[in-house]
Amino acid sequence: MKFTLEVDLDALTDGVEAPDPAGELGRILRYWAAGVRHYPFVDGRGSSIYNSVYREVGSWRIC
């Protein structure tokens, strides 16, 4: 079983007022590091990932 988190770095700062790709990626990683315990680890589970202005920039999945 794998956990995959994929982020489109080109889209990461789209719409963000003060673009900071490293800051945005850090925010996403901290959010999912804290939140992953709330999801059951079952094959096929996944969700979209959003930047700080709620634009979809990637996804995570368990496979």
Distance bins in CASP14 RR format, pairs under 12 A and 6 or more apart:
PFRMAT RR
TARGET T0000
AUTHOR 0000-0000-0000
RMODE 2
METHOD distances of the structure
MODEL  1
1 40 0 0 0 0 0 1 0 0 0 0 0
1 41 1 0 0 1 0 0 0 0 0 0 0
1 42 0 0 0 0 1 0 0 0 0 0 0
1 43 1 0 0 1 0 0 0 0 0 0 0
1 44 0 0 0 0 1 0 0 0 0 0 0
1 45 0 0 0 0 0 1 0 0 0 0 0
1 61 0 0 0 0 0 1 0 0 0 0 0
1 62 1 0 0 1 0 0 0 0 0 0 0
1 63 1 0 0 1 0 0 0 0 0 0 0
2 41 0 0 0 0 0 1 0 0 0 0 0
2 43 0 0 0 0 1 0 0 0 0 0 0
2 44 0 0 0 0 0 1 0 0 0 0 0
2 45 0 0 0 0 0 1 0 0 0 0 0
2 46 0 0 0 0 0 1 0 0 0 0 0
2 60 0 0 0 0 0 1 0 0 0 0 0
2 61 0 0 0 0 1 0 0 0 0 0 0
2 62 1 0 0 1 0 0 0 0 0 0 0
2 63 1 0 1 0 0 0 0 0 0 0 0
3 32 0 0 0 0 1 0 0 0 0 0 0
3 33 0 0 0 0 0 1 0 0 0 0 0
3 36 1 0 0 1 0 0 0 0 0 0 0
3 39 0 0 0 0 1 0 0 0 0 0 0
3 41 1 0 0 1 0 0 0 0 0 0 0
3 42 0 0 0 0 0 1 0 0 0 0 0
3 43 0 0 0 0 0 1 0 0 0 0 0
3 44 0 0 0 0 0 1 0 0 0 0 0
3 45 0 0 0 0 1 0 0 0 0 0 0
3 46 0 0 0 0 1 0 0 0 0 0 0
3 47 0 0 0 0 0 1 0 0 0 0 0
3 59 0 0 0 0 0 1 0 0 0 0 0
3 60 1 0 0 1 0 0 0 0 0 0 0
3 61 1 0 0 1 0 0 0 0 0 0 0
3 62 1 0 1 0 0 0 0 0 0 0 0
3 63 0 0 0 0 1 0 0 0 0 0 0
4 32 0 0 0 0 0 1 0 0 0 0 0
4 44 0 0 0 0 0 1 0 0 0 0 0
4 45 0 0 0 0 0 1 0 0 0 0 0
4 46 0 0 0 0 1 0 0 0 0 0 0
4 47 0 0 0 0 0 1 0 0 0 0 0
4 49 0 0 0 0 0 1 0 0 0 0 0
4 58 0 0 0 0 0 1 0 0 0 0 0
4 59 0 0 0 0 1 0 0 0 0 0 0
4 60 1 0 0 1 0 0 0 0 0 0 0
4 61 1 0 1 0 0 0 0 0 0 0 0
4 62 1 0 0 1 0 0 0 0 0 0 0
4 63 1 0 0 1 0 0 0 0 0 0 0
5 25 0 0 0 0 0 1 0 0 0 0 0
5 26 0 0 0 0 0 1 0 0 0 0 0
5 28 0 0 0 0 1 0 0 0 0 0 0
5 29 1 0 0 1 0 0 0 0 0 0 0
5 31 0 0 0 0 0 1 0 0 0 0 0
5 32 1 0 0 1 0 0 0 0 0 0 0
5 33 0 0 0 0 1 0 0 0 0 0 0
5 35 0 0 0 0 0 1 0 0 0 0 0
5 36 0 0 0 0 1 0 0 0 0 0 0
5 46 0 0 0 0 1 0 0 0 0 0 0
5 47 0 0 0 0 0 1 0 0 0 0 0
5 48 0 0 0 0 0 1 0 0 0 0 0
5 49 1 0 0 1 0 0 0 0 0 0 0
5 57 0 0 0 0 0 1 0 0 0 0 0
5 58 0 0 0 0 1 0 0 0 0 0 0
5 59 1 0 0 1 0 0 0 0 0 0 0
5 60 1 0 1 0 0 0 0 0 0 0 0
5 61 0 0 0 0 1 0 0 0 0 0 0
5 62 0 0 0 0 0 1 0 0 0 0 0
6 12 0 0 0 0 0 1 0 0 0 0 0
6 25 0 0 0 0 0 1 0 0 0 0 0
6 28 0 0 0 0 0 1 0 0 0 0 0
6 32 0 0 0 0 0 1 0 0 0 0 0
6 46 0 0 0 0 0 1 0 0 0 0 0
6 47 0 0 0 0 0 1 0 0 0 0 0
6 48 0 0 0 0 0 1 0 0 0 0 0
6 49 1 0 0 1 0 0 0 0 0 0 0
6 56 0 0 0 0 0 1 0 0 0 0 0
6 57 0 0 0 0 1 0 0 0 0 0 0
6 58 1 0 1 0 0 0 0 0 0 0 0
6 59 1 0 1 0 0 0 0 0 0 0 0
6 60 1 0 0 1 0 0 0 0 0 0 0
6 61 0 0 0 0 1 0 0 0 0 0 0
6 63 0 0 0 0 0 1 0 0 0 0 0
7 13 0 0 0 0 0 1 0 0 0 0 0
7 21 0 0 0 0 1 0 0 0 0 0 0
7 22 0 0 0 0 0 1 0 0 0 0 0
7 23 0 0 0 0 0 1 0 0 0 0 0
7 24 0 0 0 0 1 0 0 0 0 0 0
7 25 1 0 0 1 0 0 0 0 0 0 0
7 26 0 0 0 0 1 0 0 0 0 0 0
7 27 0 0 0 0 0 1 0 0 0 0 0
7 28 1 0 0 1 0 0 0 0 0 0 0
7 29 0 0 0 0 1 0 0 0 0 0 0
7 31 0 0 0 0 0 1 0 0 0 0 0
7 32 0 0 0 0 0 1 0 0 0 0 0
7 48 0 0 0 0 0 1 0 0 0 0 0
7 49 1 0 0 1 0 0 0 0 0 0 0
7 50 0 0 0 0 0 1 0 0 0 0 0
7 51 0 0 0 0 1 0 0 0 0 0 0
7 55 0 0 0 0 0 1 0 0 0 0 0
7 56 0 0 0 0 0 1 0 0 0 0 0
7 57 1 0 1 0 0 0 0 0 0 0 0
7 58 1 0 1 0 0 0 0 0 0 0 0
7 59 0 0 0 0 1 0 0 0 0 0 0
7 60 0 0 0 0 1 0 0 0 0 0 0
8 14 0 0 0 0 1 0 0 0 0 0 0
8 21 0 0 0 0 0 1 0 0 0 0 0
8 24 0 0 0 0 0 1 0 0 0 0 0
8 25 0 0 0 0 0 1 0 0 0 0 0
8 28 0 0 0 0 0 1 0 0 0 0 0
8 48 0 0 0 0 0 1 0 0 0 0 0
8 49 0 0 0 0 1 0 0 0 0 0 0
8 50 0 0 0 0 0 1 0 0 0 0 0
8 51 0 0 0 0 1 0 0 0 0 0 0
8 55 0 0 0 0 0 1 0 0 0 0 0
8 56 0 0 0 0 1 0 0 0 0 0 0
8 57 1 0 1 0 0 0 0 0 0 0 0
8 58 1 0 1 0 0 0 0 0 0 0 0
8 59 0 0 0 0 1 0 0 0 0 0 0
9 19 0 0 0 0 0 1 0 0 0 0 0
9 21 1 0 0 1 0 0 0 0 0 0 0
9 22 0 0 0 0 0 1 0 0 0 0 0
9 23 0 0 0 0 0 1 0 0 0 0 0
9 24 0 0 0 0 1 0 0 0 0 0 0
9 25 1 0 0 1 0 0 0 0 0 0 0
9 26 0 0 0 0 0 1 0 0 0 0 0
9 28 0 0 0 0 0 1 0 0 0 0 0
9 51 0 0 0 0 0 1 0 0 0 0 0
9 57 0 0 0 0 1 0 0 0 0 0 0
9 58 0 0 0 0 0 1 0 0 0 0 0
10 19 0 0 0 0 0 1 0 0 0 0 0
10 21 0 0 0 0 1 0 0 0 0 0 0
10 24 0 0 0 0 0 1 0 0 0 0 0
10 51 0 0 0 0 0 1 0 0 0 0 0
10 55 0 0 0 0 0 1 0 0 0 0 0
10 57 0 0 0 0 1 0 0 0 0 0 0
10 58 0 0 0 0 0 1 0 0 0 0 0
11 19 0 0 0 0 0 1 0 0 0 0 0
11 21 0 0 0 0 0 1 0 0 0 0 0
11 24 0 0 0 0 0 1 0 0 0 0 0
11 25 0 0 0 0 0 1 0 0 0 0 0
11 28 0 0 0 0 0 1 0 0 0 0 0
11 48 0 0 0 0 0 1 0 0 0 0 0
11 49 0 0 0 0 0 1 0 0 0 0 0
11 50 0 0 0 0 0 1 0 0 0 0 0
11 51 1 0 0 1 0 0 0 0 0 0 0
11 53 0 0 0 0 0 1 0 0 0 0 0
11 55 1 0 0 1 0 0 0 0 0 0 0
11 56 1 0 0 1 0 0 0 0 0 0 0
11 57 1 0 1 0 0 0 0 0 0 0 0
11 58 1 0 0 1 0 0 0 0 0 0 0
11 59 0 0 0 0 0 1 0 0 0 0 0
12 19 0 0 0 0 1 0 0 0 0 0 0
12 20 0 0 0 0 1 0 0 0 0 0 0
12 21 1 0 1 0 0 0 0 0 0 0 0
12 22 0 0 0 0 1 0 0 0 0 0 0
12 23 0 0 0 0 1 0 0 0 0 0 0
12 24 1 0 1 0 0 0 0 0 0 0 0
12 25 1 0 0 1 0 0 0 0 0 0 0
12 26 0 0 0 0 0 1 0 0 0 0 0
12 27 0 0 0 0 1 0 0 0 0 0 0
12 28 0 0 0 0 1 0 0 0 0 0 0
12 29 0 0 0 0 0 1 0 0 0 0 0
12 49 0 0 0 0 1 0 0 0 0 0 0
12 50 0 0 0 0 0 1 0 0 0 0 0
12 51 1 0 1 0 0 0 0 0 0 0 0
12 52 0 0 0 0 1 0 0 0 0 0 0
12 53 0 0 0 0 0 1 0 0 0 0 0
12 55 0 0 0 0 1 0 0 0 0 0 0
12 56 0 0 0 0 0 1 0 0 0 0 0
12 57 1 0 1 0 0 0 0 0 0 0 0
12 58 0 0 0 0 1 0 0 0 0 0 0
13 19 1 1 0 0 0 0 0 0 0 0 0
13 20 1 0 0 1 0 0 0 0 0 0 0
13 21 1 0 1 0 0 0 0 0 0 0 0
13 22 0 0 0 0 0 1 0 0 0 0 0
13 23 0 0 0 0 1 0 0 0 0 0 0
13 24 1 0 1 0 0 0 0 0 0 0 0
13 25 0 0 0 0 1 0 0 0 0 0 0
13 27 0 0 0 0 0 1 0 0 0 0 0
13 28 0 0 0 0 0 1 0 0 0 0 0
13 51 1 0 0 1 0 0 0 0 0 0 0
13 52 0 0 0 0 1 0 0 0 0 0 0
13 53 0 0 0 0 1 0 0 0 0 0 0
13 55 0 0 0 0 1 0 0 0 0 0 0
13 57 0 0 0 0 1 0 0 0 0 0 0
14 21 0 0 0 0 0 1 0 0 0 0 0
14 24 0 0 0 0 1 0 0 0 0 0 0
14 50 0 0 0 0 0 1 0 0 0 0 0
14 51 1 0 0 1 0 0 0 0 0 0 0
14 52 0 0 0 0 0 1 0 0 0 0 0
14 53 1 0 0 1 0 0 0 0 0 0 0
14 54 0 0 0 0 0 1 0 0 0 0 0
14 55 1 0 1 0 0 0 0 0 0 0 0
14 56 0 0 0 0 1 0 0 0 0 0 0
14 57 1 0 0 1 0 0 0 0 0 0 0
14 58 0 0 0 0 0 1 0 0 0 0 0
15 24 0 0 0 0 0 1 0 0 0 0 0
15 50 0 0 0 0 0 1 0 0 0 0 0
15 51 1 0 0 1 0 0 0 0 0 0 0
15 52 0 0 0 0 1 0 0 0 0 0 0
15 53 1 0 1 0 0 0 0 0 0 0 0
15 54 0 0 0 0 1 0 0 0 0 0 0
15 55 1 0 0 1 0 0 0 0 0 0 0
15 57 0 0 0 0 0 1 0 0 0 0 0
16 23 0 0 0 0 1 0 0 0 0 0 0
16 24 1 0 0 1 0 0 0 0 0 0 0
16 25 0 0 0 0 0 1 0 0 0 0 0
16 27 0 0 0 0 0 1 0 0 0 0 0
16 50 0 0 0 0 0 1 0 0 0 0 0
16 51 1 0 0 1 0 0 0 0 0 0 0
16 52 1 0 0 1 0 0 0 0 0 0 0
16 53 1 0 1 0 0 0 0 0 0 0 0
16 54 0 0 0 0 0 1 0 0 0 0 0
16 55 0 0 0 0 1 0 0 0 0 0 0
16 57 0 0 0 0 0 1 0 0 0 0 0
17 24 0 0 0 0 0 1 0 0 0 0 0
17 51 0 0 0 0 0 1 0 0 0 0 0
17 52 0 0 0 0 1 0 0 0 0 0 0
17 53 0 0 0 0 1 0 0 0 0 0 0
18 24 0 0 0 0 0 1 0 0 0 0 0
18 52 0 0 0 0 0 1 0 0 0 0 0
18 53 0 0 0 0 0 1 0 0 0 0 0
19 25 0 0 0 0 0 1 0 0 0 0 0
19 51 0 0 0 0 0 1 0 0 0 0 0
19 52 0 0 0 0 0 1 0 0 0 0 0
19 53 0 0 0 0 0 1 0 0 0 0 0
20 26 0 0 0 0 1 0 0 0 0 0 0
20 27 0 0 0 0 1 0 0 0 0 0 0
20 51 0 0 0 0 0 1 0 0 0 0 0
20 52 0 0 0 0 1 0 0 0 0 0 0
21 27 0 0 0 0 0 1 0 0 0 0 0
21 28 0 0 0 0 0 1 0 0 0 0 0
21 51 0 0 0 0 1 0 0 0 0 0 0
21 52 0 0 0 0 0 1 0 0 0 0 0
21 57 0 0 0 0 0 1 0 0 0 0 0
22 28 0 0 0 0 0 1 0 0 0 0 0
22 29 0 0 0 0 0 1 0 0 0 0 0
23 29 0 0 0 0 1 0 0 0 0 0 0
23 30 0 0 0 0 1 0 0 0 0 0 0
23 31 0 0 0 0 0 1 0 0 0 0 0
23 51 0 0 0 0 0 1 0 0 0 0 0
23 52 0 0 0 0 1 0 0 0 0 0 0
24 30 0 0 0 0 0 1 0 0 0 0 0
24 31 0 0 0 0 0 1 0 0 0 0 0
24 49 0 0 0 0 0 1 0 0 0 0 0
24 50 0 0 0 0 0 1 0 0 0 0 0
24 51 1 0 1 0 0 0 0 0 0 0 0
24 52 1 0 0 1 0 0 0 0 0 0 0
24 53 0 0 0 0 1 0 0 0 0 0 0
24 55 0 0 0 0 0 1 0 0 0 0 0
24 57 0 0 0 0 1 0 0 0 0 0 0
24 58 0 0 0 0 0 1 0 0 0 0 0
25 31 0 0 0 0 0 1 0 0 0 0 0
25 32 0 0 0 0 0 1 0 0 0 0 0
25 49 0 0 0 0 0 1 0 0 0 0 0
25 51 0 0 0 0 1 0 0 0 0 0 0
25 52 0 0 0 0 0 1 0 0 0 0 0
25 57 0 0 0 0 1 0 0 0 0 0 0
25 58 0 0 0 0 0 1 0 0 0 0 0
26 32 0 0 0 0 1 0 0 0 0 0 0
26 33 0 0 0 0 1 0 0 0 0 0 0
26 34 0 0 0 0 0 1 0 0 0 0 0
26 49 0 0 0 0 0 1 0 0 0 0 0
26 51 0 0 0 0 0 1 0 0 0 0 0
26 52 0 0 0 0 0 1 0 0 0 0 0
27 33 0 0 0 0 0 1 0 0 0 0 0
27 34 0 0 0 0 0 1 0 0 0 0 0
27 49 0 0 0 0 0 1 0 0 0 0 0
27 50 0 0 0 0 0 1 0 0 0 0 0
27 51 0 0 0 0 1 0 0 0 0 0 0
27 52 1 0 0 1 0 0 0 0 0 0 0
27 53 0 0 0 0 0 1 0 0 0 0 0
27 57 0 0 0 0 0 1 0 0 0 0 0
28 34 0 0 0 0 0 1 0 0 0 0 0
28 35 0 0 0 0 0 1 0 0 0 0 0
28 48 0 0 0 0 0 1 0 0 0 0 0
28 49 1 0 1 0 0 0 0 0 0 0 0
28 50 0 0 0 0 1 0 0 0 0 0 0
28 51 1 0 0 1 0 0 0 0 0 0 0
28 52 0 0 0 0 1 0 0 0 0 0 0
28 55 0 0 0 0 0 1 0 0 0 0 0
28 56 0 0 0 0 0 1 0 0 0 0 0
28 57 1 0 0 1 0 0 0 0 0 0 0
28 58 0 0 0 0 1 0 0 0 0 0 0
28 59 0 0 0 0 0 1 0 0 0 0 0
28 60 0 0 0 0 1 0 0 0 0 0 0
29 35 0 0 0 0 0 1 0 0 0 0 0
29 36 0 0 0 0 0 1 0 0 0 0 0
29 49 0 0 0 0 0 1 0 0 0 0 0
29 60 0 0 0 0 0 1 0 0 0 0 0
30 36 0 0 0 0 0 1 0 0 0 0 0
30 52 0 0 0 0 0 1 0 0 0 0 0
31 38 0 0 0 0 0 1 0 0 0 0 0
31 47 0 0 0 0 0 1 0 0 0 0 0
31 49 0 0 0 0 1 0 0 0 0 0 0
31 50 0 0 0 0 1 0 0 0 0 0 0
31 51 0 0 0 0 0 1 0 0 0 0 0
31 52 0 0 0 0 1 0 0 0 0 0 0
31 60 0 0 0 0 0 1 0 0 0 0 0
32 38 0 0 0 0 0 1 0 0 0 0 0
32 39 0 0 0 0 1 0 0 0 0 0 0
32 46 0 0 0 0 0 1 0 0 0 0 0
32 47 0 0 0 0 1 0 0 0 0 0 0
32 48 0 0 0 0 0 1 0 0 0 0 0
32 49 1 0 0 1 0 0 0 0 0 0 0
32 50 0 0 0 0 0 1 0 0 0 0 0
32 58 0 0 0 0 0 1 0 0 0 0 0
32 59 0 0 0 0 0 1 0 0 0 0 0
32 60 1 0 0 1 0 0 0 0 0 0 0
32 61 0 0 0 0 0 1 0 0 0 0 0
33 60 0 0 0 0 0 1 0 0 0 0 0
35 47 0 0 0 0 0 1 0 0 0 0 0
35 60 0 0 0 0 0 1 0 0 0 0 0
36 45 0 0 0 0 0 1 0 0 0 0 0
36 46 0 0 0 0 0 1 0 0 0 0 0
36 47 0 0 0 0 0 1 0 0 0 0 0
36 60 0 0 0 0 1 0 0 0 0 0 0
36 62 0 0 0 0 1 0 0 0 0 0 0
38 45 0 0 0 0 0 1 0 0 0 0 0
38 47 0 0 0 0 0 1 0 0 0 0 0
39 45 1 0 0 1 0 0 0 0 0 0 0
39 46 1 0 0 1 0 0 0 0 0 0 0
39 47 0 0 0 0 1 0 0 0 0 0 0
39 60 0 0 0 0 1 0 0 0 0 0 0
39 61 0 0 0 0 0 1 0 0 0 0 0
39 62 1 0 0 1 0 0 0 0 0 0 0
40 46 0 0 0 0 0 1 0 0 0 0 0
40 62 0 0 0 0 1 0 0 0 0 0 0
41 60 0 0 0 0 0 1 0 0 0 0 0
41 61 0 0 0 0 0 1 0 0 0 0 0
41 62 1 0 1 0 0 0 0 0 0 0 0
41 63 0 0 0 0 0 1 0 0 0 0 0
42 61 0 0 0 0 0 1 0 0 0 0 0
42 62 1 0 0 1 0 0 0 0 0 0 0
42 63 0 0 0 0 0 1 0 0 0 0 0
43 61 0 0 0 0 1 0 0 0 0 0 0
43 62 1 0 0 1 0 0 0 0 0 0 0
43 63 1 0 0 1 0 0 0 0 0 0 0
44 59 0 0 0 0 0 1 0 0 0 0 0
44 60 0 0 0 0 0 1 0 0 0 0 0
44 61 1 0 0 1 0 0 0 0 0 0 0
44 62 1 0 1 0 0 0 0 0 0 0 0
44 63 1 0 0 1 0 0 0 0 0 0 0
45 59 0 0 0 0 0 1 0 0 0 0 0
45 60 0 0 0 0 1 0 0 0 0 0 0
45 61 1 0 0 1 0 0 0 0 0 0 0
45 62 1 0 1 0 0 0 0 0 0 0 0
45 63 0 0 0 0 1 0 0 0 0 0 0
46 58 0 0 0 0 0 1 0 0 0 0 0
46 59 1 0 0 1 0 0 0 0 0 0 0
46 60 1 0 1 0 0 0 0 0 0 0 0
46 61 1 0 1 0 0 0 0 0 0 0 0
46 62 1 0 0 1 0 0 0 0 0 0 0
46 63 0 0 0 0 1 0 0 0 0 0 0
47 56 0 0 0 0 0 1 0 0 0 0 0
47 58 0 0 0 0 1 0 0 0 0 0 0
47 59 1 0 0 1 0 0 0 0 0 0 0
47 60 1 0 0 1 0 0 0 0 0 0 0
47 61 0 0 0 0 1 0 0 0 0 0 0
47 62 0 0 0 0 0 1 0 0 0 0 0
48 54 0 0 0 0 0 1 0 0 0 0 0
48 55 0 0 0 0 0 1 0 0 0 0 0
48 56 1 0 1 0 0 0 0 0 0 0 0
48 57 0 0 0 0 1 0 0 0 0 0 0
48 58 1 0 0 1 0 0 0 0 0 0 0
48 59 1 0 1 0 0 0 0 0 0 0 0
48 60 0 0 0 0 1 0 0 0 0 0 0
48 61 0 0 0 0 0 1 0 0 0 0 0
49 55 0 0 0 0 0 1 0 0 0 0 0
49 56 1 0 0 1 0 0 0 0 0 0 0
49 57 1 0 1 0 0 0 0 0 0 0 0
49 58 1 0 1 0 0 0 0 0 0 0 0
49 59 1 0 1 0 0 0 0 0 0 0 0
49 60 1 0 0 1 0 0 0 0 0 0 0
49 61 0 0 0 0 0 1 0 0 0 0 0
50 56 1 0 1 0 0 0 0 0 0 0 0
50 57 1 0 0 1 0 0 0 0 0 0 0
50 58 0 0 0 0 1 0 0 0 0 0 0
50 59 0 0 0 0 0 1 0 0 0 0 0
50 60 0 0 0 0 0 1 0 0 0 0 0
51 57 1 0 1 0 0 0 0 0 0 0 0
51 58 0 0 0 0 1 0 0 0 0 0 0
END
